[in-house]
């Protein structure tokens, strides 16, 4: 029997190297960042899967090509970052760039260019691409959601609010937004932030009424481990989290004297201390506060610090209640109908004239938020087409001016007459004399019909 030849150690070593290389390839392909390597001739030698996704180039198409063929000098504006790194050793560290993908679209990335060495000799370049586009897209969605255009209204009072937002946005002045619940105070705060130079920094909102004093202090300023029972680790507060950006303090009128004092220090000195810590921490934060209470009255009663009040209201913005800007109701209704139509996919066109009359007549104690909920209620109850007053919440249907007792069968002659009166009032802007002339009615006859049908002409002015 012939003896078995011993395995060639060189072959075993090659197999081991191939296995090792395969492992490295698998590891690189599992990384979320794009990684590519370039040799001394500035040709791409490796292209992982994330690089394919980010750039749009398949790996086999990119490998072996000069880096300029793939990136077309877009890694560093006028000059390719890889070329500069190789020729002048100008390596990049986490620099944001916009690259041109294969399909011609642009993508925001954070680029790091570092040398690839072996045995102390430089053998190539490693380029890492961290994809920033999902974050950019998310920020753009937030801007679209909270932009100025989401504050719906054409009334002169809302126009004044828009002008104030534009004027105050680029300053660092504190803003105090006053208005009843549901008027859109947080939307205004978002609009200010996203029109300011701080738009790319955090926007942090805190409801001051939601937490007791001890928890609110920790929430705002953070705490150190062992500061109190249950403090098992250090915690970063909202002010630290908002550093460089904006903090929105909702329901500021509900904070305790202790929190008022600490907040005053942040506004005056731009520093604070975590609970249980004596070391001051500096912070750069723009403060926007909001309240549905009369802070001036709380100051007079001694329940709110006078100095803090004036620090907060460097620029005061007052949001009018919806009942004081009824001419904005049709615009808001249209805005919410379009939104819920997109969200639900329901083929609902909007309100009938009767339903719009009810919406215009209601006093809206919950303001814009209550109107939004009423339109959502109508979308739930209405199968399609135009929603009627029957699809609205009970309290809206029973509003003075469109009372439930004044409702009439939809197919009756009275219903047709009622709708004709509403159309005429809408066209005449609530002017009863013009309506009476247009319909050929005596003034007292018109008045009696309006009363019988529960129609309030003031709602159409």
C-alpha positions in Angstrom: 0.0 0.0 0.0 1.3 3.4 -1.0 1.9 5.9 1.8 -0.4 8.9 1.9 1.5 12.1 1.0 1.6 14.8 3.7 -0.6 17.8 3.0 1.3 20.7 1.5 1.4 23.3 4.3 1.3 26.1 1.8 -2.1 24.9 0.5 -3.4 24.7 4.1 -2.2 28.2 4.7 -3.9 29.5 1.6 -7.2 27.8 2.6 -7.0 29.5 6.0 -6.4 32.8 4.4 -9.4 32.4 2.1 -11.6 31.4 5.1 -10.2 34.5 6.9 -10.9 36.7 3.9 -14.4 35.3 3.6 -15.0 36.2 7.3 -13.7 39.7 6.8 -16.0 40.2 3.8 -19.0 38.9 5.8 -18.2 41.3 8.6 -17.8 44.3 6.3 -21.1 43.5 4.6 -22.9 43.4 7.9 -21.8 46.9 8.8 -24.4 49.7 8.4 -21.9 52.2 7.1 -20.6 52.2 3.5 -16.9 51.0 3.4 -14.7 51.1 0.4 -11.0 50.8 -0.1 -8.8 52.4 -2.7 -5.3 51.2 -3.7 -2.2 53.2 -4.7 -3.5 53.7 -8.2 -6.7 55.1 -6.7 -8.7 52.2 -7.9 -11.5 50.8 -5.8 -10.5 47.4 -4.3 -13.4 46.7 -2.0 -17.1 47.9 -1.9 -19.4 46.6 0.9 -23.1 46.2 0.6 -23.9 49.4 2.5 -21.7 51.3 0.0 -23.8 49.8 -2.8 -27.0 50.9 -1.1 -25.8 54.5 -0.4 -24.2 55.1 -3.8 -26.4 53.0 -6.0 -23.4 51.3 -7.6 -23.3 47.5 -7.6 -20.1 46.2 -6.0 -18.8 44.3 -9.1 -19.3 47.4 -11.2 -17.4 49.6 -8.8 -14.5 47.4 -7.8 -11.5 47.9 -10.2 -12.7 51.3 -11.3 -10.9 54.6 -10.5 -12.6 56.3 -7.6 -13.3 59.4 -9.9 -15.3 57.2 -12.3 -17.6 56.1 -9.5 -17.9 59.4 -7.5 -17.2 61.9 -10.2 -15.3 64.3 -7.9 -18.3 64.7 -5.6 -16.7 63.6 -2.3 -15.2 67.0 -1.7 -16.7 69.6 -4.0 -14.0 70.9 -6.4 -11.5 68.2 -5.6 -11.9 64.5 -4.7 -11.3 63.8 -1.0 -9.6 60.5 -1.9 -7.1 62.2 -4.2 -6.3 64.9 -1.7 -5.8 62.2 1.0 -3.4 60.3 -1.1 -1.4 63.2 -2.5 -1.3 65.6 0.4 -2.3 63.3 3.3 -5.3 65.6 4.0 -7.5 63.0 5.7 -11.1 63.7 6.5 -12.8 63.0 9.9 -16.6 62.8 9.9 -17.2 65.6 7.3 -20.6 66.0 5.9 -20.9 65.9 2.1 -23.6 65.4 -0.5 -22.7 62.6 -3.0 -24.1 62.0 -6.4 -25.6 58.5 -6.8 -25.5 56.4 -9.9 -29.2 57.3 -10.7 -28.4 61.0 -10.6 -30.0 61.7 -7.2 -28.1 63.3 -4.3 -27.6 61.8 -0.8 -26.2 63.3 2.3 -23.4 61.4 4.0 -20.8 61.8 6.6 -17.4 61.0 5.1 -14.3 59.7 6.9 -11.1 59.2 4.8 -8.2 57.4 6.5 -4.9 55.7 5.4 -4.7 52.0 4.9 -1.3 50.7 6.1 0.5 47.4 6.1 3.9 46.9 7.7 4.2 50.6 8.4 3.7 51.5 4.7 0.7 53.2 3.3 -0.9 50.9 0.8 -4.2 52.6 0.1 -7.2 54.6 1.5 -10.2 53.6 3.5 -13.4 55.6 2.9 -16.3 55.3 5.3 -19.7 56.7 4.3 -22.3 57.2 7.1 -25.8 57.7 5.6 -27.4 60.9 6.9 -30.3 60.9 4.4 -32.8 59.1 6.6 -32.2 61.7 9.3 -32.4 64.5 6.8 -35.7 63.1 5.5 -37.1 62.8 9.0 -36.2 66.4 9.8 -37.8 67.5 6.6 -41.0 65.6 7.5 -41.0 67.3 10.9 -40.5 70.7 9.3 -43.4 70.0 6.9 -45.5 68.9 9.8 -44.8 71.8 12.0 -44.1 74.6 9.5 -45.8 77.9 9.5 -48.2 76.7 6.8 -49.8 74.3 9.4 -51.1 77.3 11.3 -54.3 77.7 9.3 -56.1 81.0 9.3 -56.5 84.2 7.3 -58.1 86.4 10.0 -56.3 89.6 10.9 -55.6 88.3 14.3 -53.8 85.2 12.9 -52.0 87.3 10.4 -50.6 89.3 13.3 -49.4 86.0 14.9 -47.6 85.0 11.7 -45.8 88.3 11.5 -44.6 87.9 15.1 -43.4 84.4 14.4 -41.3 85.6 11.4 -39.9 88.5 13.4 -38.9 86.5 16.5 -37.7 83.3 14.8 -34.1 84.3 14.2 -33.5 85.9 17.6 -32.7 84.1 20.9 -35.3 86.0 22.8 -37.6 84.1 25.2 -41.2 83.8 24.0 -44.3 83.5 26.0 -47.3 82.0 24.1 -50.7 82.7 25.8 -54.0 81.3 24.8 -56.8 78.9 25.8 -56.3 75.1 25.6 -56.5 73.8 22.1 -55.5 77.1 20.3 -52.3 75.6 18.9 -49.6 76.9 21.2 -47.2 74.0 20.6 -47.6 74.4 16.8 -46.5 78.1 17.2 -43.5 77.0 19.3 -42.6 74.4 16.6 -43.0 77.1 13.8 -40.6 79.4 15.7 -38.0 76.7 16.2 -38.1 75.4 12.6 -37.8 78.9 11.1 -34.8 79.7 13.4 -31.1 79.1 13.1 -31.6 76.3 15.7 -33.8 74.3 13.3 -31.2 71.5 13.0 -30.8 71.2 16.8 -33.2 69.5 19.2 -36.7 70.7 20.0 -37.6 69.4 23.4 -41.2 69.8 24.8 -42.1 69.4 28.5 -45.6 69.5 30.0 -45.0 71.3 33.4 -48.4 70.3 34.7 -47.9 66.6 34.2 -45.4 66.0 37.0 -45.1 66.8 40.7 -42.3 69.2 41.8 -39.7 66.6 42.6 -40.1 64.7 39.4 -40.3 67.9 37.3 -37.0 69.2 38.8 -35.3 65.9 37.8 -37.0 65.9 34.4 -35.8 69.5 33.6 -32.3 69.5 35.1 -31.4 65.8 35.5 -30.0 64.1 38.5 -27.0 62.1 39.7 -27.0 58.6 41.0 -28.1 58.4 44.6 -29.7 61.9 44.6 -32.9 60.4 45.9 -34.6 57.1 46.4 -34.9 55.4 43.0 -32.1 57.4 41.4 -30.1 54.3 40.4 -28.1 56.1 37.6 -27.2 59.5 36.3 -29.9 61.1 34.2 -29.6 63.8 31.6 -32.3 66.5 32.0 -34.4 68.1 29.3 -32.3 71.3 29.3 -29.1 69.3 28.6 -30.9 67.3 25.9 -32.0 70.6 24.2 -28.6 72.1 24.3 -28.1 74.2 21.1 -31.8 74.0 20.4 -35.1 75.0 21.9 -37.0 73.9 25.0 -40.8 74.3 25.0 -42.2 74.6 28.5 -46.0 74.0 28.3 -48.3 75.0 31.1 -45.6 77.1 32.7 -48.2 78.7 35.1 -48.3 75.4 37.0 -44.7 75.3 38.2 -43.8 75.6 41.9 -41.8 78.4 43.5 -38.7 76.2 43.6 -38.9 75.4 39.9 -39.5 79.0 39.2 -36.3 80.0 41.0 -34.2 77.4 39.2 -35.7 78.3 35.8 -34.9 82.0 36.5 -31.3 81.0 37.0 -31.1 79.2 33.7 -32.6 82.2 31.9 -30.2 84.7 33.6 -27.0 82.7 34.0 -27.4 80.0 31.3 -26.4 77.4 33.8 -28.0 74.8 36.2 -27.2 72.0 38.5 -28.4 68.4 38.4 -30.4 67.3 41.4 -27.8 66.0 43.9 -24.9 67.7 42.2 -23.1 71.0 43.1 -21.2 71.5 39.9 -22.9 74.0 37.5 -23.5 73.0 33.9 -23.7 75.6 31.2 -26.3 75.3 28.5 -27.3 77.2 25.3 -31.0 76.8 25.0 -33.8 79.1 23.6 -36.8 79.0 26.0 -40.4 79.1 24.7 -43.1 78.9 27.3 -46.8 78.6 27.0 -49.8 79.0 29.4 -53.5 78.9 29.3 -53.6 80.9 32.6 -53.4 84.7 33.2 -49.8 84.9 34.3 -50.1 88.6 35.0 -52.9 87.8 37.5 -50.8 85.1 39.1 -48.0 87.6 39.5 -50.4 90.1 41.2 -51.6 87.3 43.5 -48.0 86.4 44.4 -48.2 82.9 42.9 -45.7 83.6 40.1 -42.4 85.4 40.3 -42.5 88.9 38.8 -38.8 88.6 37.6 -39.4 85.3 35.9 -42.6 86.5 34.3 -40.7 89.4 32.5 -37.8 87.1 31.6 -40.2 84.7 29.9 -42.3 87.3 28.1 -39.6 89.2 26.2 -41.8 88.5 23.2 -45.4 87.7 24.1 -47.7 86.0 21.5 -51.4 85.7 22.2 -53.4 83.1 20.3 -57.1 84.1 19.9 -59.8 81.5 20.7 -61.6 80.0 17.7 -64.8 81.7 18.6 -63.1 85.1 18.0 -62.0 84.1 14.5 -65.0 82.3 13.1 -64.0 83.3 9.5 -61.1 80.8 9.8 -63.4 77.9 10.5 -64.1 77.0 6.9 -60.3 77.0 6.2 -59.7 74.8 9.2 -62.5 72.4 8.2 -61.0 72.1 4.7 -57.5 71.5 6.2 -58.7 68.7 8.5 -60.9 67.1 5.8 -58.0 66.9 3.5 -55.8 65.4 6.2 -58.2 62.8 7.4 -59.0 61.9 3.8 -55.3 61.1 3.3 -55.0 59.2 6.5 -58.2 57.2 6.3 -58.6 56.8 2.5 -62.3 57.6 2.8 -64.0 59.4 -0.1 -65.5 62.2 2.0 -65.8 65.5 0.3 -66.5 67.7 3.3 -69.5 69.1 5.2 -72.9 69.7 3.9 -74.3 73.3 4.1 -76.2 72.2 7.2 -73.1 70.7 8.8 -71.1 73.8 8.0 -73.8 76.0 9.6 -73.5 73.9 12.8 -69.7 74.2 12.8 -70.0 77.9 12.3 -72.6 78.3 15.1 -70.8 76.3 17.8 -68.8 78.2 20.4 -65.8 75.8 20.4 -64.7 75.9 24.0 -62.0 73.4 23.1 -60.8 75.6 20.2 -59.0 74.2 17.2 -58.3 70.9 18.9 -62.0 70.3 19.5 -62.8 71.2 15.8 -60.2 68.7 14.7 -61.8 66.0 16.9 -65.2 66.9 15.5 -64.1 66.4 11.9 -62.5 63.1 12.9 -65.8 62.1 14.5 -67.6 62.9 11.2 -65.1 60.8 9.3 -65.8 57.8 11.6 -69.6 58.2 11.3 -70.0 59.2 7.7 -69.7 56.4 5.0 -68.8 58.8 2.2 -69.8 61.8 0.3 -70.6 64.9 2.3 -71.1 64.5 6.1 -74.1 66.1 7.6 -74.8 67.5 11.1 -76.0 64.1 12.1 -72.3 62.9 11.7 -71.0 65.6 14.1 -70.7 65.3 17.9 -74.0 65.9 19.8 -72.8 69.1 21.4 -72.0 70.6 18.0 -75.4 69.6 16.5 -77.2 71.1 19.5 -75.3 74.5 19.3 -77.4 77.6 19.6 -78.2 78.8 16.0 -78.5 75.2 14.8 -80.4 73.7 17.7 -81.6 70.1 17.6 -85.2 71.3 17.9 -84.8 73.2 14.7 -83.8 70.2 12.6 -86.2 69.1 9.8 -86.5 66.0 7.7 -83.9 66.2 4.9 -86.3 65.6 2.0 -89.0 68.1 3.2 -89.9 71.5 1.6 -88.7 73.1 4.9 -85.3 71.6 4.5 -85.0 73.1 1.0 -86.1 76.5 2.3 -83.7 76.3 5.2 -80.8 75.5 2.9 -81.7 78.3 0.6 -81.6 80.7 3.6 -78.2 79.4 4.6 -76.9 79.8 1.1 -78.2 83.4 0.9 -76.7 84.2 4.3 -73.3 82.8 3.2 -73.4 84.8 0.0 -74.4 88.0 1.8 -71.9 87.5 4.6 -74.8 87.5 7.1 -76.4 90.7 6.0 -80.1 90.2 6.6 -81.2 93.2 4.5 -79.3 91.8 1.5 -80.8 88.3 2.1 -84.3 89.7 2.4 -83.9 91.6 -0.9 -82.3 88.7 -2.7 -85.1 86.3 -1.6 -88.0 88.8 -2.0 -89.0 88.6 1.7 -90.0 91.2 4.1 -87.5 91.8 6.9 -89.9 90.6 9.6 -90.7 87.5 7.6 -87.0 86.7 7.1 -86.4 87.2 10.9 -89.3 84.8 11.7 -88.0 82.1 9.3 -84.5 82.4 10.7 -85.8 82.0 14.2 -88.0 79.0 13.3 -85.1 77.2 11.6 -82.7 78.0 14.4 -80.3 79.9 12.1 -78.1 82.6 13.6 -77.1 85.1 10.9 -74.1 86.3 13.0 -72.4 83.0 12.3 -72.1 84.0 8.6 -70.5 87.4 9.1 
